[in-house]
């Protein structure tokens, strides 16, 4: 893995800010499951791969018809 390919992980607070949702919602496992938000667990800590979140967000925008608008 090169430096450019190194994964960047976000904690709940930073991931919530990126997704523009509340950290409390993102911390809720049922919310993440309901919305199929890609999540990783490292021990007891929940983290989010920044690339996976960007792809998830793009797929949600595309499926809602929001892609290319604005």
Buried (B, 14 or more C-beta within 10 A) or exposed (E): EEEEEEEEBBEBEBBBEBBEBEBEBBBEEEBBEEEEBEBEEEEEEBBBBBEBBEEBBEEBEEEEEEEEEE
